[in-house]
Amino acid sequence: MSKVEIYKKKSAMCKAKVFDFLSKEEDFIEVTEWHNGEGIDVTINTVNFQLSYGQLEGIIHLKNCLTYNKAEEI
């Protein structure tokens, strides 16, 4: 039989309207850090997805390339 682990996770949540004017009043965004510290779970209302920190960095980088209309060599 395996041992049960009990731990607390870091989580942050806010209303989606703070960042997205198209959101409804009840919409929310929540980010929870993985127990191993290697990524996050993201919940936007009822949609959930998981990202490693490497994947998140890739998304941020590509978003910045679009924002500044500049292709960069990685």
BELLIN-V653271 format. One record per backbone hydrogen bond with DSSP energy under -0.5 kcal/mol. CO is the residue of the C=O (numbers start at 0). NH is the residue of the N-H. If there is no record, write none. Layout:
CO | NH
CO | NH
This chain:
9 | 32
11 | 30
13 | 28
14 | 17
15 | 18
15 | 19
19 | 22
23 | 26
26 | 15
27 | 44
28 | 13
29 | 42
30 | 11
31 | 40
33 | 36
37 | 52
38 | 33
39 | 50
40 | 31
41 | 48
42 | 29
42 | 44
43 | 45
43 | 46
46 | 43
48 | 41
50 | 39
51 | 55
52 | 56
53 | 57
54 | 58
55 | 59
56 | 60
57 | 61
58 | 62
59 | 63
60 | 64
61 | 65
62 | 66
63 | 67
64 | 69
65 | 68
